[in-house]
Amino acid sequence: MSHRHESLQVITLDEIVAKCLKKRNCTKALKSFEKNISLTNNDPSKSSAAYRNLEAFLNYLKKNELEREVKRADDLGFEINFKAYRSNVKVKVPVNLSPNEKLQRKNEVKKKIPKKFLKKIQKLGLRKEDAKILFETKVDWTAVYSDNKIYCTEVGCDFYTHIDEKVLKSHAESIHYYGEYPCPDEYCHYIGYSKKNLNLHYKMHTMNSESQFAFKCPIKKCHSSFDRQGHLDTHIRVHNNNFADCQYCPYRYTKPDHYKIHLKNHFRIKEFKCDQCGTEFTTVALLNQHYSMHEGIIYCCKLCKTYEGGSIKAITNHLRSKHEDVIGKNLHWETAQQKFLHKK
C-alpha cells in the first residue's frame, strides 16, 4: 500500500471558496460572495457559524463531484450567510510535492541554523547570507580564523595572506589575471572571472552527448537537455550570468556545494585521508579517484591503443589533446566511457 507524503500550504477560507465557485461556474454565488466579502464581520463569536456554512459548502462540492453531474446548476442548493463568514481565516491544505522537493523540505527542517552559530560567524566577519553553507560544512570556523591564513585556490599556487579579501582579490587579478571575460556566444550573457573559467564554461556550448532529456534549454543555439527541472534552472542561471559570489575572491557559483569546496580550498581544510598512504583531500570524490591508483585501475585509449592512464582526468586530457580531430575539443565523460576507452 502506497502512502502519499504531503506538505502543507497556508491559504485562507475565502480563497478556497472563491476558487471553487469560479471553477464550477457558480456565477451568481460568486458575485454574491465578492459583493459581501468586503462587509465580512470578523467577530470571533460568529466563527462557528462561518465554519458550519463552509462545511455545508464543501459537502455540496463533494456530492457534486461524486455524482459527476453533466449540467451543474448555478444555485448551490443552500444559502451561505456571508455576514457570518469569517474572512481570511488561515487554514492548511495539502499540496503534492515531487520526491526532490520533499527531500529538500525535510533537509531544511533538519538543518535549522542555531542562533549561537549565527552570532559566531558574524563576530568573525563572515557573511550572514552564507550561514547555511558555512553551517553545513561542519567546520570549526573559530579555529580556522584563529590561524588567520587564507590561501589562493588556483591549482599549484601556494600564496596565502591574512584573512583580508582585498589582498587576495588583488593577487588573483595581478597574478592569475582575474577579471571579466564575456562568453562569445551571442545568446549567452555569461561573464567568466578568468580565462580558464571562461574556457570551462564554453564547453557547455559544445559538449558532446548522445543523451536527450525532457527538459531542454530554451536559449537559441543551445542543445543542452536535462533529466529534471532543477538542473535546467541552474543551467539557465549560467546563461543569464546569475551567480552568487565568494566573500574573499572573484570566484562565483550557482551550486552551494561548489562554494563549500571552494571555501575549504581557501583555508586548506582536508577532511578525507587515504588509509593506505596518508594523502589528504578536500572532498570524498577526490579521495575515491585517488584510490584507483592503489587499486591498479588503468584506463586505456581505444583510439591509439597505446596510452594508459591511472585516472579519469588523465585519460580525458589525452583524448582532448591527441584525438581532437576525432572527438573535438570538448568531450562528455559518458560518451568517452562508452566509445573511446575501457578499463584494463
C-alpha positions in Angstrom: 0.0 0.0 0.0 1.5 3.3 -1.0 1.5 6.3 1.2 1.2 9.9 0.0 3.5 12.3 1.7 2.2 15.8 1.5 3.3 19.3 2.5 1.0 22.0 3.8 0.3 25.3 2.2 -1.3 28.1 4.2 -4.3 29.8 2.4 -7.5 31.5 3.5 -11.0 30.2 3.6 -12.2 33.0 1.2 -9.5 31.8 -1.3 -10.8 28.3 -1.1 -14.5 29.3 -1.6 -13.8 31.8 -4.4 -11.6 29.3 -6.3 -14.2 26.5 -6.1 -17.1 28.8 -7.1 -15.1 30.1 -10.1 -14.1 26.6 -11.1 -17.7 25.3 -11.1 -19.1 28.4 -12.9 -21.3 29.3 -10.0 -21.7 32.8 -11.3 -24.5 34.1 -9.0 -22.9 32.7 -5.9 -19.5 34.1 -6.8 -20.9 37.5 -7.4 -22.7 37.4 -4.1 -19.6 36.3 -2.4 -17.4 39.1 -4.0 -20.0 41.7 -3.1 -20.4 40.7 0.5 -16.9 39.6 1.4 -15.8 43.2 1.9 -18.5 43.5 4.6 -17.4 40.4 6.4 -17.8 40.6 10.2 -14.7 39.3 11.9 -16.4 38.9 15.3 -14.9 35.6 16.8 -18.3 34.7 18.2 -19.6 34.2 14.7 -16.8 31.9 13.6 -18.6 28.7 14.4 -21.5 29.7 12.1 -18.9 30.5 9.4 -17.4 27.0 9.7 -20.9 25.4 9.5 -21.6 27.3 6.3 -18.2 26.2 4.9 -18.8 22.6 5.9 -22.2 22.7 4.0 -20.5 24.2 1.0 -17.7 21.5 0.9 -20.3 18.8 1.3 -22.1 20.2 -1.7 -18.9 20.1 -3.7 -18.2 16.5 -2.7 -21.7 15.3 -3.6 -21.5 17.3 -6.9 -18.2 15.6 -7.7 -19.3 12.1 -6.8 -22.5 12.3 -8.9 -20.4 13.8 -11.8 -23.4 15.9 -13.0 -23.2 16.8 -16.6 -25.1 20.0 -16.1 -24.2 21.9 -13.0 -26.8 24.2 -11.6 -25.8 27.7 -10.7 -27.8 27.6 -7.5 -25.8 25.9 -4.6 -29.0 24.5 -3.0 -28.4 26.3 0.2 -27.8 29.8 1.4 -24.4 31.0 2.5 -24.6 33.6 5.3 -21.7 35.8 4.1 -22.2 38.2 7.0 -21.3 35.4 9.5 -18.4 34.2 7.3 -15.1 34.9 8.9 -12.8 36.2 6.1 -9.1 35.5 5.8 -9.1 32.6 8.4 -5.9 30.8 7.5 -6.1 27.0 7.1 -3.6 24.4 5.9 -4.4 22.3 2.8 -2.2 19.5 1.5 0.0 20.2 -1.6 1.6 17.4 -3.6 5.4 17.7 -3.9 7.9 15.9 -6.0 10.3 13.5 -4.3 13.2 16.0 -4.6 11.0 18.8 -3.1 10.0 16.6 -0.2 13.7 15.7 0.5 14.6 19.4 0.3 11.9 20.4 2.7 12.9 17.6 5.1 16.6 18.7 5.0 15.6 22.3 5.6 13.7 21.3 8.7 16.7 19.3 9.9 19.3 21.9 9.2 18.0 24.8 11.2 20.9 27.1 12.0 21.5 27.7 15.7 21.4 31.3 16.8 24.7 30.7 18.6 26.3 29.8 15.3 24.9 32.9 13.6 26.4 35.2 16.2 29.7 33.4 16.0 30.2 33.8 12.2 29.1 37.4 12.3 31.6 38.1 15.0 34.3 36.5 12.9 33.3 38.7 9.9 31.7 36.0 7.8 28.6 36.9 5.8 25.2 36.1 7.4 23.8 35.2 4.0 26.4 32.4 3.8 25.3 31.0 7.2 23.5 27.9 5.8 26.5 26.9 3.6 29.0 27.6 6.5 26.9 25.5 8.9 26.7 22.6 6.5 30.4 22.3 6.1 30.6 21.3 9.8 33.9 23.2 10.0 35.0 24.9 13.3 35.3 28.4 11.8 36.6 29.9 15.1 39.6 27.6 14.9 40.1 28.4 11.2 40.1 32.1 11.8 42.4 31.8 14.8 45.1 30.6 12.3 44.4 33.8 10.3 45.6 32.4 7.0 43.7 32.3 3.7 45.1 30.7 0.6 44.7 31.2 -3.2 42.5 28.5 -4.7 44.3 28.3 -8.0 45.9 24.9 -8.5 49.6 24.9 -7.9 49.6 28.4 -6.2 50.8 28.5 -2.6 50.1 32.1 -2.0 48.4 33.0 1.3 47.8 36.1 3.3 45.9 37.2 6.4 42.1 37.0 6.1 41.7 40.1 4.1 39.6 39.9 0.9 41.2 42.9 -0.7 44.7 41.4 -0.7 43.5 38.1 -2.1 41.5 39.7 -4.8 44.4 41.9 -5.8 46.6 38.7 -6.0 44.1 37.0 -8.2 43.8 39.9 -10.6 47.6 40.6 -10.9 49.0 37.1 -10.8 46.2 34.9 -12.3 44.6 37.7 -14.5 41.2 37.5 -12.9 38.7 40.0 -14.5 35.7 40.0 -16.7 35.7 37.6 -19.7 32.3 37.6 -21.6 31.1 34.5 -23.4 31.5 35.0 -27.2 28.1 33.3 -27.9 25.6 35.9 -29.0 22.7 34.4 -27.0 24.7 33.8 -23.7 25.3 36.5 -21.2 27.8 34.6 -19.1 30.9 36.6 -17.9 33.8 34.5 -16.6 36.1 35.6 -13.8 39.2 34.2 -15.6 40.2 32.9 -19.0 40.4 29.4 -17.6 36.9 29.8 -16.1 35.5 31.1 -19.5 37.1 28.1 -21.3 35.4 25.7 -18.8 32.1 27.5 -19.3 32.3 27.4 -23.1 32.3 23.6 -23.0 28.7 23.9 -22.1 28.0 25.1 -25.6 29.9 22.4 -27.4 29.6 19.4 -25.1 29.1 16.1 -27.0 26.3 13.9 -25.5 24.1 11.2 -27.0 21.6 11.5 -24.2 18.5 13.6 -24.8 16.2 14.5 -21.9 12.8 16.0 -21.5 13.9 19.4 -20.1 15.5 21.2 -22.9 17.3 24.6 -22.8 15.2 27.3 -24.4 18.2 29.5 -25.3 18.8 29.7 -29.1 21.7 27.5 -30.4 21.9 25.7 -27.1 21.2 22.0 -27.4 21.6 21.0 -23.7 18.9 18.9 -22.1 18.4 17.7 -18.5 16.5 14.9 -16.7 14.9 17.3 -14.1 13.7 20.9 -14.0 16.1 21.9 -11.2 19.2 21.1 -13.4 17.7 23.1 -16.2 17.1 26.1 -13.9 20.7 26.1 -12.8 21.8 25.8 -16.5 19.7 28.9 -17.4 21.2 30.8 -14.4 24.6 30.3 -16.0 23.4 31.6 -19.4 21.9 34.7 -17.6 25.1 35.3 -15.6 23.1 34.9 -12.3 25.6 33.9 -9.7 26.4 34.2 -6.0 30.0 35.3 -5.2 32.8 34.4 -2.8 33.4 36.7 0.1 37.2 36.6 -0.4 37.9 36.4 -4.2 36.3 36.8 -7.6 35.0 33.2 -7.7 31.3 32.8 -8.4 28.9 29.9 -8.2 25.4 28.6 -8.7 25.5 25.5 -6.6 26.1 25.9 -2.8 28.1 22.6 -2.7 30.6 24.1 -5.1 31.1 27.0 -2.7 31.6 24.7 0.2 34.5 23.0 -1.6 35.9 26.4 -2.6 35.9 27.6 1.0 37.7 24.5 2.1 40.3 25.2 -0.5 40.7 28.8 0.7 41.6 27.5 4.2 43.3 24.2 3.2 40.7 22.1 5.0 41.3 18.5 4.1 39.0 16.1 5.9 39.4 13.0 3.9 42.6 10.9 4.4 43.8 7.9 2.4 44.2 5.0 4.8 46.9 3.5 2.6 49.3 6.4 2.0 48.1 9.2 4.3 47.4 11.7 1.5 44.6 14.1 2.4 41.9 15.5 0.2 39.2 18.2 0.3 36.4 16.0 -1.0 35.5 12.3 -0.8 35.3 12.3 -4.7 39.0 13.2 -4.9 39.8 10.5 -2.4 37.9 7.9 -4.3 39.7 9.0 -7.5 43.0 8.7 -5.7 42.1 5.1 -4.6 42.1 3.9 -8.2 45.9 4.4 -8.1 46.2 2.0 -5.2 43.8 -0.5 -6.8 45.7 -0.6 -10.1 42.8 0.7 -12.2 44.1 1.7 -15.6 42.2 3.5 -18.4 43.2 2.6 -21.9 42.6 4.6 -25.0 40.7 2.7 -27.7 41.7 5.1 -30.4 45.5 4.8 -30.4 45.6 1.7 -28.2 48.9 2.7 -26.7 48.1 5.3 -24.0 47.3 4.2 -20.5 46.3 6.5 -17.6 45.6 5.9 -13.9 42.8 8.5 -13.6 39.8 9.8 -15.4 41.4 13.3 -15.7 44.5 11.8 -17.3 42.6 9.9 -20.0 40.2 12.7 -20.8 43.2 15.1 -21.2 44.8 12.6 -23.5 41.7 12.3 -25.7 41.3 16.0 -26.0 44.9 16.7 -26.8 45.8 13.8 -29.0 42.5 12.9 -30.7 40.9 16.3 -31.2 40.4 15.5 -34.9 38.0 12.7 -33.9 36.2 13.9 -30.8 36.6 17.7 -31.0 38.0 20.0 -28.2 35.3 19.1 -25.7 34.1 15.7 -24.6 31.3 14.5 -22.4 32.7 11.9 -20.0 29.8 9.4 -20.5 30.4 9.4 -24.3 34.1 8.9 -23.7 33.5 6.0 -21.4 31.2 4.2 -24.0 33.2 4.8 -27.1 36.8 5.8 -26.6 38.2 4.0 -23.6 37.9 0.9 -21.4 39.2 -0.2 -18.1 42.1 -2.7 -18.3 
